Amino acid sequence: MSHAGKAPRLGLARKDVPIRPSTNVAFNPLEIADLMTRYYQLLSRMRYFPESCIKHAPHDPPVDAEFAACLGMEPQVIELLQLLPYVDGLHNEDEFIMHGSFADFRKRSVLEQSRDPKFIRPEKGFDIENGEYVRPWVLVVTECGNRGSVVYYDTRNGHLMLEDFYGGSLDPIFSGRRNGSPSSVNQNSIDNLPSRPAKEMLEDFMNRHQTLEWTPFYLNAYRIFREGEPHHAELKQLFEYYGWPDNFDGPAFEVGADRWRTFNRVREQVDERKKNIVSEQLAEAEDSTESMGGEGGEIEKAWKKQIRSYIRWIQSNLDFSKREGGKFEVEEETKKMEDDIRGLEEKFRNVASLPKTGEEAIQRPGPTAIRHEVLKYVI
């Protein structure tokens, strides 16, 4: 599939969800499990994590229903816990929804923390100042990650609530409305947090991904980049260049994503160098920057530095294999390292052809691209 000269796709229009009075929805655990499955499958299709990470019911080992009951959860909450899919292998700081993280309730520690997802250590009772806040009929859908958000599902009215770690709603349609009321005794209460039907919220959030208003991407960590945030525009362009949503070429996207990550690291080195110049010699910053040969020249210098580090790293492994570790190496691996060094030396000689902008990094790798297998251990 050739992408040379391909024009970026126009972004899809997001479907606006009207703010309207909330209505109760009958509890339907199969529908909630299906919505969560679709959500995870969409993120997987966007190459956020492999589809094999999604684990479906029945679970082995199962959710500890007896322990959940001891924590005070009502039967319908426990039923839903057993039906939900879970994402395996991601951690509690990998972003799922609005800086909140994936929760795997097959783990007893996660199940227990779901009764106090914000680590408040409340006192017993819901009608005291520092009281409990997760009712027995409420299921916590996510972990808060690094002071992110928490999603709560109320099985009695079928609604989801999205709370900021510091209080107030993070649901985009409610614009930070606070929970509670002046007369609330319990400062931790979520009873008056604005909510909407689970199907409405989850389909809204999936639509934001589908239209690339939210782009899931691994960059040093698993993160959702929202419109207006750093890197979002380039990542949106990356998805569109490789055919999102209708003609998405996942394998080609992954190669392009690796190339963009490498370029972004080089670009960050340039930005860091400029910051150091400004902080050390503010008065001479303009002259110093001009002497660097412009933005393109700085990027080339950073590429050279990066390639040298790759060559040193591979050469050290090669020297070890020829010296002490030869008995552990196979001939194919040794030859591969030698080929990698020769390839990188060629890139060094032709550094002017390497990407100097995010747009160039996104496009289909040409013969000057550094093979990602060479870089993945040092990036």
DRENLUMSE-321337 format. One record per residue (C-alpha): residue number from 1; residue in three letters; x, y, z. Coordinates in Angstrom, 1 decimal, always signed. Example, Ala and Ser with C-alpha at 12.3 -4.5 7.8 and 13.67 -1.06 7.14 Angstrom:
BEGIN
{n 1, res Ala, east +12.3, north -4.5, up +7.8}
{n 2, res Ser, east +13.7, north -1.1, up +7.1}
***
This chain:
BEGIN
{n 1, res Met, east +0.0, north +0.0, up +0.0}
{n 2, res Ser, east +1.7, north +3.2, up -1.1}
{n 3, res His, east +1.2, north +6.4, up +0.7}
{n 4, res Ala, east +3.6, north +8.6, up -1.3}
{n 5, res Gly, east +2.1, north +12.0, up -1.8}
{n 6, res Lys, east -1.2, north +11.0, up -0.1}
{n 7, res Ala, east -3.2, north +14.0, up +1.0}
{n 8, res Pro, east -4.3, north +13.9, up +4.7}
{n 9, res Arg, east -7.9, north +12.8, up +5.3}
{n 10, res Leu, east -10.3, north +15.4, up +6.5}
{n 11, res Gly, east -11.2, north +14.8, up +10.2}
{n 12, res Leu, east -14.7, north +13.3, up +10.9}
{n 13, res Ala, east -17.1, north +15.6, up +12.6}
{n 14, res Arg, east -17.8, north +14.7, up +16.2}
{n 15, res Lys, east -21.4, north +14.0, up +17.1}
{n 16, res Asp, east -22.5, north +16.5, up +19.7}
{n 17, res Val, east -24.2, north +15.0, up +22.7}
{n 18, res Pro, east -26.9, north +17.4, up +24.0}
{n 19, res Ile, east -27.1, north +18.2, up +27.7}
{n 20, res Arg, east -30.5, north +17.1, up +28.8}
{n 21, res Pro, east -32.2, north +16.1, up +32.1}
{n 22, res Ser, east -30.9, north +12.7, up +33.1}
{n 23, res Thr, east -33.3, north +9.7, up +33.1}
{n 24, res Asn, east -32.9, north +6.4, up +34.9}
{n 25, res Val, east -31.9, north +3.4, up +32.8}
{n 26, res Ala, east -32.6, north -0.2, up +33.7}
{n 27, res Phe, east -29.6, north -2.1, up +34.8}
{n 28, res Asn, east -28.4, north -4.3, up +32.0}
{n 29, res Pro, east -25.0, north -5.9, up +32.8}
{n 30, res Leu, east -24.7, north -7.5, up +29.4}
{n 31, res Glu, east -25.0, north -4.2, up +27.7}
{n 32, res Ile, east -22.4, north -2.6, up +29.9}
{n 33, res Ala, east -20.0, north -5.5, up +29.3}
{n 34, res Asp, east -20.6, north -5.2, up +25.5}
{n 35, res Leu, east -19.9, north -1.4, up +25.6}
{n 36, res Met, east -16.7, north -1.9, up +27.5}
{n 37, res Thr, east -15.7, north -4.6, up +25.0}
{n 38, res Arg, east -16.3, north -2.3, up +22.1}
{n 39, res Tyr, east -14.4, north +0.5, up +23.8}
{n 40, res Tyr, east -11.3, north -1.8, up +24.3}
{n 41, res Gln, east -11.5, north -3.2, up +20.8}
{n 42, res Leu, east -11.5, north +0.4, up +19.4}
{n 43, res Leu, east -8.4, north +1.3, up +21.4}
{n 44, res Ser, east -6.8, north -2.0, up +20.2}
{n 45, res Arg, east -7.7, north -1.2, up +16.6}
{n 46, res Met, east -6.0, north +2.2, up +17.0}
{n 47, res Arg, east -2.9, north +0.2, up +18.1}
{n 48, res Tyr, east -2.9, north +1.4, up +21.7}
{n 49, res Phe, east -2.4, north -2.2, up +22.8}
{n 50, res Pro, east -2.7, north -5.6, up +21.2}
{n 51, res Glu, east -6.1, north -7.2, up +21.0}
{n 52, res Ser, east -4.7, north -10.2, up +22.8}
{n 53, res Cys, east -4.5, north -8.0, up +26.0}
{n 54, res Ile, east -8.3, north -8.0, up +26.2}
{n 55, res Lys, east -9.5, north -10.7, up +28.4}
{n 56, res His, east -13.2, north -11.8, up +28.2}
{n 57, res Ala, east -15.5, north -13.6, up +30.6}
{n 58, res Pro, east -15.5, north -16.2, up +32.0}
{n 59, res His, east -12.3, north -15.3, up +33.7}
{n 60, res Asp, east -9.6, north -17.7, up +34.9}
{n 61, res Pro, east -8.8, north -17.0, up +37.7}
{n 62, res Pro, east -12.3, north -15.5, up +38.3}
{n 63, res Val, east -13.2, north -12.3, up +40.1}
{n 64, res Asp, east -13.3, north -13.1, up +43.8}
{n 65, res Ala, east -17.0, north -12.8, up +44.4}
{n 66, res Glu, east -16.8, north -13.8, up +48.1}
{n 67, res Phe, east -14.2, north -11.1, up +48.8}
{n 68, res Ala, east -16.3, north -8.5, up +46.8}
{n 69, res Ala, east -19.3, north -9.4, up +49.0}
{n 70, res Cys, east -17.1, north -8.9, up +52.1}
{n 71, res Leu, east -16.3, north -5.4, up +50.9}
{n 72, res Gly, east -20.0, north -4.6, up +50.9}
{n 73, res Met, east -20.7, north -4.8, up +47.2}
{n 74, res Glu, east -24.3, north -5.6, up +46.2}
{n 75, res Pro, east -25.0, north -8.7, up +44.1}
{n 76, res Gln, east -25.6, north -6.8, up +40.9}
{n 77, res Val, east -22.3, north -5.1, up +41.2}
{n 78, res Ile, east -20.5, north -8.5, up +41.7}
{n 79, res Glu, east -22.4, north -9.9, up +38.7}
{n 80, res Leu, east -21.1, north -7.1, up +36.5}
{n 81, res Leu, east -17.6, north -7.5, up +37.8}
{n 82, res Gln, east -17.6, north -11.1, up +36.6}
{n 83, res Leu, east -19.0, north -10.1, up +33.1}
{n 84, res Leu, east -16.7, north -7.2, up +32.3}
{n 85, res Pro, east -13.7, north -7.6, up +30.0}
{n 86, res Tyr, east -10.3, north -6.5, up +31.4}
{n 87, res Val, east -7.1, north -5.3, up +29.8}
{n 88, res Asp, east -4.1, north -7.4, up +30.8}
{n 89, res Gly, east -0.6, north -6.1, up +31.0}
{n 90, res Leu, east -1.2, north -2.4, up +31.4}
{n 91, res His, east -0.6, north -0.6, up +34.7}
{n 92, res Asn, east -2.4, north +1.8, up +37.0}
{n 93, res Glu, east -0.8, north +4.9, up +35.4}
{n 94, res Asp, east -1.6, north +3.9, up +31.8}
{n 95, res Glu, east -4.3, north +6.2, up +30.7}
{n 96, res Phe, east -7.8, north +5.0, up +29.8}
{n 97, res Ile, east -10.3, north +7.9, up +30.3}
{n 98, res Met, east -9.3, north +11.5, up +31.2}
{n 99, res His, east -6.0, north +10.5, up +33.0}
{n 100, res Gly, east -7.8, north +7.6, up +34.8}
{n 101, res Ser, east -6.4, north +4.1, up +34.3}
{n 102, res Phe, east -7.5, north +0.6, up +33.5}
{n 103, res Ala, east -8.8, north -1.3, up +36.4}
{n 104, res Asp, east -8.4, north -5.1, up +36.5}
{n 105, res Phe, east -10.8, north -6.4, up +39.2}
{n 106, res Arg, east -9.4, north -9.9, up +38.9}
{n 107, res Lys, east -6.7, north -8.6, up +41.3}
{n 108, res Arg, east -7.8, north -8.6, up +44.9}
{n 109, res Ser, east -5.8, north -5.4, up +45.6}
{n 110, res Val, east -7.6, north -3.5, up +42.8}
{n 111, res Leu, east -10.9, north -4.9, up +44.0}
{n 112, res Glu, east -10.3, north -3.7, up +47.5}
{n 113, res Gln, east -9.0, north -0.2, up +46.4}
{n 114, res Ser, east -12.2, north +0.3, up +44.4}
{n 115, res Arg, east -14.0, north +1.0, up +47.6}
{n 116, res Asp, east -11.7, north +4.0, up +48.1}
{n 117, res Pro, east -10.3, north +4.8, up +44.6}
{n 118, res Lys, east -9.1, north +8.3, up +45.6}
{n 119, res Phe, east -7.0, north +7.0, up +48.6}
{n 120, res Ile, east -8.9, north +9.2, up +51.0}
{n 121, res Arg, east -9.1, north +6.5, up +53.8}
{n 122, res Pro, east -12.6, north +7.5, up +54.8}
{n 123, res Glu, east -14.2, north +6.7, up +58.1}
{n 124, res Lys, east -17.2, north +4.3, up +58.3}
{n 125, res Gly, east -20.5, north +5.8, up +57.3}
{n 126, res Phe, east -21.8, north +7.9, up +54.5}
{n 127, res Asp, east -23.3, north +10.8, up +56.6}
{n 128, res Ile, east -20.2, north +12.0, up +58.4}
{n 129, res Glu, east -17.6, north +14.7, up +57.3}
{n 130, res Asn, east -14.9, north +12.3, up +56.1}
{n 131, res Gly, east -17.2, north +9.5, up +55.2}
{n 132, res Glu, east -17.3, north +6.7, up +52.7}
{n 133, res Tyr, east -18.3, north +7.7, up +49.2}
{n 134, res Val, east -18.7, north +4.6, up +47.1}
{n 135, res Arg, east -22.1, north +3.2, up +47.7}
{n 136, res Pro, east -22.7, north -0.6, up +47.8}
{n 137, res Trp, east -24.6, north -0.4, up +44.5}
{n 138, res Val, east -21.9, north +1.6, up +42.7}
{n 139, res Leu, east -19.1, north +0.0, up +40.7}
{n 140, res Val, east -15.8, north +1.9, up +40.2}
{n 141, res Val, east -14.9, north +1.3, up +36.5}
{n 142, res Thr, east -11.4, north +2.8, up +36.5}
{n 143, res Glu, east -8.4, north +3.5, up +38.7}
{n 144, res Cys, east -7.4, north +7.1, up +39.2}
{n 145, res Gly, east -3.9, north +6.6, up +38.0}
{n 146, res Asn, east -1.6, north +9.5, up +38.9}
{n 147, res Arg, east -4.3, north +11.7, up +40.3}
{n 148, res Gly, east -6.4, north +11.4, up +37.3}
{n 149, res Ser, east -10.2, north +10.7, up +37.1}
{n 150, res Val, east -12.5, north +8.0, up +38.5}
{n 151, res Val, east -15.5, north +6.6, up +36.6}
{n 152, res Tyr, east -18.3, north +5.3, up +38.7}
{n 153, res Tyr, east -21.3, north +3.2, up +37.5}
{n 154, res Asp, east -24.5, north +3.5, up +39.5}
{n 155, res Thr, east -26.3, north +0.2, up +39.0}
{n 156, res Arg, east -29.6, north +1.6, up +40.4}
{n 157, res Asn, east -30.0, north +4.4, up +37.8}
{n 158, res Gly, east -27.7, north +3.0, up +35.0}
{n 159, res His, east -25.6, north +6.2, up +34.9}
{n 160, res Leu, east -21.9, north +6.9, up +34.8}
{n 161, res Met, east -20.1, north +9.7, up +36.7}
{n 162, res Leu, east -16.6, north +10.9, up +35.8}
{n 163, res Glu, east -15.0, north +12.6, up +38.7}
{n 164, res Asp, east -11.7, north +14.5, up +38.9}
{n 165, res Phe, east -9.3, north +13.3, up +41.6}
{n 166, res Tyr, east -9.7, north +16.7, up +43.2}
{n 167, res Gly, east -13.5, north +16.8, up +43.0}
{n 168, res Gly, east -15.9, north +18.0, up +40.3}
{n 169, res Ser, east -16.9, north +16.4, up +37.0}
{n 170, res Leu, east -14.4, north +15.7, up +34.3}
{n 171, res Asp, east -17.1, north +14.7, up +31.8}
{n 172, res Pro, east -16.6, north +17.2, up +28.9}
{n 173, res Ile, east -20.3, north +18.0, up +28.6}
{n 174, res Phe, east -20.5, north +19.1, up +32.3}
{n 175, res Ser, east -17.5, north +21.5, up +32.2}
{n 176, res Gly, east -16.2, north +20.9, up +35.7}
{n 177, res Arg, east -19.4, north +21.1, up +37.7}
{n 178, res Arg, east -18.9, north +20.3, up +41.3}
{n 179, res Asn, east -20.3, north +17.4, up +43.2}
{n 180, res Gly, east -22.2, north +17.8, up +46.4}
{n 181, res Ser, east -24.1, north +20.8, up +47.6}
{n 182, res Pro, east -23.6, north +23.4, up +50.4}
{n 183, res Ser, east -25.7, north +21.3, up +52.7}
{n 184, res Ser, east -23.6, north +18.1, up +52.2}
{n 185, res Val, east -22.2, north +16.8, up +55.4}
{n 186, res Asn, east -19.8, north +14.3, up +53.7}
{n 187, res Gln, east -17.1, north +16.2, up +52.0}
{n 188, res Asn, east -16.2, north +13.1, up +50.0}
{n 189, res Ser, east -19.7, north +12.4, up +48.7}
{n 190, res Ile, east -20.3, north +11.8, up +44.9}
{n 191, res Asp, east -24.1, north +11.5, up +45.3}
{n 192, res Asn, east -24.7, north +14.8, up +43.5}
{n 193, res Leu, east -22.0, north +14.5, up +40.9}
{n 194, res Pro, east -23.5, north +15.1, up +37.4}
{n 195, res Ser, east -24.1, north +11.9, up +35.5}
{n 196, res Arg, east -25.5, north +10.5, up +32.3}
{n 197, res Pro, east -26.6, north +7.1, up +31.0}
{n 198, res Ala, east -23.7, north +4.7, up +30.6}
{n 199, res Lys, east -24.4, north +4.0, up +27.0}
{n 200, res Glu, east -24.5, north +7.7, up +26.1}
{n 201, res Met, east -21.2, north +8.5, up +27.8}
{n 202, res Leu, east -19.3, north +5.5, up +26.5}
{n 203, res Glu, east -20.5, north +5.9, up +22.9}
{n 204, res Asp, east -19.7, north +9.7, up +23.1}
{n 205, res Phe, east -16.1, north +8.9, up +24.3}
{n 206, res Met, east -15.7, north +6.2, up +21.6}
{n 207, res Asn, east -16.9, north +8.7, up +19.0}
{n 208, res Arg, east -14.2, north +11.2, up +20.2}
{n 209, res His, east -11.6, north +8.5, up +19.5}
{n 210, res Gln, east -13.2, north +7.6, up +16.2}
{n 211, res Thr, east -13.0, north +11.2, up +15.0}
{n 212, res Leu, east -9.5, north +11.7, up +16.4}
{n 213, res Glu, east -10.5, north +14.4, up +18.9}
{n 214, res Trp, east -8.9, north +12.0, up +21.3}
{n 215, res Thr, east -5.9, north +10.0, up +20.0}
{n 216, res Pro, east -4.5, north +7.1, up +22.0}
{n 217, res Phe, east -0.7, north +6.7, up +21.6}
{n 218, res Tyr, east +2.3, north +5.3, up +23.4}
{n 219, res Leu, east +4.9, north +8.0, up +24.0}
{n 220, res Asn, east +7.0, north +7.1, up +27.0}
{n 221, res Ala, east +3.7, north +6.0, up +28.6}
{n 222, res Tyr, east +0.2, north +5.1, up +27.4}
{n 223, res Arg, east -1.6, north +8.4, up +27.0}
{n 224, res Ile, east -4.7, north +9.9, up +25.4}
{n 225, res Phe, east -3.8, north +13.1, up +23.5}
{n 226, res Arg, east -6.8, north +15.5, up +23.4}
{n 227, res Glu, east -7.4, north +18.3, up +20.9}
{n 228, res Gly, east -5.3, north +21.4, up +21.7}
{n 229, res Glu, east -2.7, north +19.4, up +23.7}
{n 230, res Pro, east +1.0, north +19.1, up +22.6}
{n 231, res His, east +1.5, north +16.4, up +19.9}
{n 232, res His, east -2.2, north +16.0, up +19.2}
{n 233, res Ala, east -2.2, north +17.6, up +15.8}
{n 234, res Glu, east +0.8, north +15.5, up +14.5}
{n 235, res Leu, east -0.7, north +12.3, up +15.9}
{n 236, res Lys, east -4.0, north +13.1, up +14.3}
{n 237, res Gln, east -2.2, north +13.6, up +11.0}
{n 238, res Leu, east -0.4, north +10.3, up +11.6}
{n 239, res Phe, east -3.6, north +8.4, up +11.9}
{n 240, res Glu, east -5.1, north +10.1, up +8.9}
{n 241, res Tyr, east -2.1, north +9.5, up +6.7}
{n 242, res Tyr, east -2.4, north +5.8, up +7.3}
{n 243, res Gly, east -6.1, north +5.7, up +6.4}
{n 244, res Trp, east -8.0, north +6.2, up +9.6}
{n 245, res Pro, east -10.8, north +5.3, up +10.0}
{n 246, res Asp, east -12.1, north +3.4, up +6.9}
{n 247, res Asn, east -8.9, north +2.3, up +5.2}
{n 248, res Phe, east -6.6, north +2.1, up +8.2}
{n 249, res Asp, east -3.3, north +0.2, up +7.5}
{n 250, res Gly, east -2.3, north -0.9, up +11.1}
{n 251, res Pro, east +1.1, north -2.4, up +10.3}
{n 252, res Ala, east +2.2, north +0.6, up +8.2}
{n 253, res Phe, east +0.9, north +2.9, up +11.0}
{n 254, res Glu, east +3.0, north +1.1, up +13.6}
{n 255, res Val, east +6.2, north +1.7, up +11.4}
{n 256, res Gly, east +5.2, north +5.3, up +10.9}
{n 257, res Ala, east +4.6, north +5.7, up +14.7}
{n 258, res Asp, east +8.0, north +4.3, up +15.5}
{n 259, res Arg, east +9.6, north +6.7, up +13.1}
{n 260, res Trp, east +7.7, north +9.6, up +14.5}
{n 261, res Arg, east +8.7, north +8.7, up +18.1}
{n 262, res Thr, east +12.4, north +8.6, up +17.1}
{n 263, res Phe, east +12.1, north +11.9, up +15.3}
{n 264, res Asn, east +10.3, north +13.4, up +18.4}
{n 265, res Arg, east +13.2, north +12.3, up +20.6}
{n 266, res Val, east +15.6, north +14.1, up +18.3}
{n 267, res Arg, east +13.5, north +17.2, up +18.3}
{n 268, res Glu, east +13.3, north +17.2, up +22.1}
{n 269, res Gln, east +17.1, north +17.2, up +22.2}
{n 270, res Val, east +17.1, north +20.3, up +20.0}
{n 271, res Asp, east +14.5, north +22.0, up +22.2}
{n 272, res Glu, east +16.5, north +21.2, up +25.3}
{n 273, res Arg, east +19.7, north +22.6, up +23.9}
{n 274, res Lys, east +17.9, north +25.8, up +23.0}
{n 275, res Lys, east +16.5, north +26.1, up +26.5}
{n 276, res Asn, east +20.0, north +25.6, up +28.0}
{n 277, res Ile, east +21.4, north +28.4, up +25.7}
{n 278, res Val, east +18.7, north +30.8, up +26.8}
{n 279, res Ser, east +19.2, north +30.0, up +30.5}
{n 280, res Glu, east +23.0, north +30.3, up +30.4}
{n 281, res Gln, east +23.4, north +33.3, up +28.1}
{n 282, res Leu, east +20.1, north +35.0, up +27.7}
{n 283, res Ala, east +21.6, north +38.2, up +26.3}
{n 284, res Glu, east +23.5, north +36.2, up +23.6}
{n 285, res Ala, east +20.8, north +33.7, up +22.8}
{n 286, res Glu, east +19.8, north +35.2, up +19.5}
{n 287, res Asp, east +23.3, north +35.3, up +18.2}
{n 288, res Ser, east +24.0, north +31.8, up +19.4}
{n 289, res Thr, east +20.9, north +30.4, up +17.8}
{n 290, res Glu, east +21.8, north +32.0, up +14.5}
{n 291, res Ser, east +25.3, north +30.4, up +14.6}
{n 292, res Met, east +23.7, north +27.0, up +14.8}
{n 293, res Gly, east +22.7, north +27.1, up +11.2}
{n 294, res Gly, east +18.9, north +27.3, up +11.7}
{n 295, res Glu, east +16.3, north +24.8, up +12.8}
{n 296, res Gly, east +17.3, north +22.3, up +10.0}
{n 297, res Gly, east +20.9, north +22.4, up +11.0}
{n 298, res Glu, east +20.1, north +21.8, up +14.6}
{n 299, res Ile, east +17.9, north +18.8, up +13.8}
{n 300, res Glu, east +20.8, north +17.3, up +11.7}
{n 301, res Lys, east +23.2, north +17.8, up +14.7}
{n 302, res Ala, east +20.7, north +16.0, up +17.0}
{n 303, res Trp, east +20.3, north +13.2, up +14.5}
{n 304, res Lys, east +24.1, north +12.7, up +14.3}
{n 305, res Lys, east +24.3, north +12.6, up +18.1}
{n 306, res Gln, east +21.5, north +10.1, up +18.2}
{n 307, res Ile, east +23.0, north +7.9, up +15.5}
{n 308, res Arg, east +26.4, north +7.9, up +17.2}
{n 309, res Ser, east +24.8, north +6.7, up +20.4}
{n 310, res Tyr, east +23.1, north +3.9, up +18.5}
{n 311, res Ile, east +26.4, north +2.9, up +16.8}
{n 312, res Arg, east +28.3, north +2.9, up +20.2}
{n 313, res Trp, east +25.5, north +0.8, up +21.8}
{n 314, res Ile, east +25.5, north -1.9, up +19.0}
{n 315, res Gln, east +29.3, north -1.9, up +18.8}
{n 316, res Ser, east +29.6, north -2.6, up +22.5}
{n 317, res Asn, east +27.3, north -5.6, up +22.1}
{n 318, res Leu, east +29.2, north -6.8, up +19.1}
{n 319, res Asp, east +32.6, north -6.4, up +20.8}
{n 320, res Phe, east +31.3, north -8.4, up +23.8}
{n 321, res Ser, east +30.0, north -11.2, up +21.5}
{n 322, res Lys, east +33.3, north -11.5, up +19.8}
{n 323, res Arg, east +35.2, north -11.4, up +23.1}
{n 324, res Glu, east +33.6, north -13.0, up +26.1}
{n 325, res Gly, east +30.0, north -13.6, up +25.0}
{n 326, res Gly, east +30.7, north -15.4, up +21.7}
{n 327, res Lys, east +29.4, north -18.7, up +22.9}
{n 328, res Phe, east +26.0, north -17.1, up +23.7}
{n 329, res Glu, east +25.7, north -15.5, up +20.2}
{n 330, res Val, east +24.5, north -17.1, up +17.0}
{n 331, res Glu, east +26.2, north -16.2, up +13.7}
{n 332, res Glu, east +23.0, north -14.6, up +12.4}
{n 333, res Glu, east +22.8, north -12.2, up +15.4}
{n 334, res Thr, east +26.4, north -11.2, up +15.0}
{n 335, res Lys, east +25.9, north -10.5, up +11.3}
{n 336, res Lys, east +22.8, north -8.6, up +12.0}
{n 337, res Met, east +24.7, north -6.3, up +14.4}
{n 338, res Glu, east +27.4, north -5.7, up +11.8}
{n 339, res Asp, east +24.8, north -4.9, up +9.2}
{n 340, res Asp, east +23.0, north -2.5, up +11.6}
{n 341, res Ile, east +26.3, north -0.6, up +12.2}
{n 342, res Arg, east +27.0, north -0.3, up +8.4}
{n 343, res Gly, east +23.4, north +0.9, up +7.9}
{n 344, res Leu, east +23.7, north +3.5, up +10.6}
{n 345, res Glu, east +27.0, north +4.7, up +9.3}
{n 346, res Glu, east +25.3, north +5.2, up +5.9}
{n 347, res Lys, east +22.5, north +7.2, up +7.6}
{n 348, res Phe, east +25.2, north +9.3, up +9.3}
{n 349, res Arg, east +26.7, north +10.1, up +5.9}
{n 350, res Asn, east +23.2, north +11.0, up +4.5}
{n 351, res Val, east +21.9, north +12.7, up +7.6}
{n 352, res Ala, east +20.4, north +15.6, up +5.5}
{n 353, res Ser, east +17.8, north +13.2, up +4.2}
{n 354, res Leu, east +16.4, north +12.3, up +7.6}
{n 355, res Pro, east +13.1, north +14.0, up +8.8}
{n 356, res Lys, east +13.4, north +17.6, up +10.0}
{n 357, res Thr, east +9.7, north +18.1, up +10.7}
{n 358, res Gly, east +6.9, north +16.1, up +12.3}
{n 359, res Glu, east +5.1, north +15.9, up +8.9}
{n 360, res Glu, east +8.2, north +14.3, up +7.3}
{n 361, res Ala, east +8.5, north +11.8, up +10.1}
{n 362, res Ile, east +4.9, north +10.7, up +9.7}
{n 363, res Gln, east +5.2, north +9.8, up +6.1}
{n 364, res Arg, east +6.0, north +6.4, up +4.8}
{n 365, res Pro, east +9.6, north +5.5, up +5.7}
{n 366, res Gly, east +12.0, north +5.6, up +2.7}
{n 367, res Pro, east +15.4, north +4.0, up +2.2}
{n 368, res Thr, east +17.0, north +6.4, up +4.7}
{n 369, res Ala, east +14.7, north +5.3, up +7.6}
{n 370, res Ile, east +16.4, north +3.9, up +10.6}
{n 371, res Arg, east +15.0, north +0.4, up +11.2}
{n 372, res His, east +13.1, north +0.4, up +14.4}
{n 373, res Glu, east +14.5, north -3.0, up +15.5}
{n 374, res Val, east +17.8, north -1.2, up +15.8}
{n 375, res Leu, east +16.4, north +1.5, up +18.0}
{n 376, res Lys, east +13.9, north -0.1, up +20.3}
{n 377, res Tyr, east +16.4, north -1.0, up +23.0}
{n 378, res Val, east +17.9, north +2.4, up +23.3}
{n 379, res Ile, east +14.9, north +4.7, up +22.8}
***
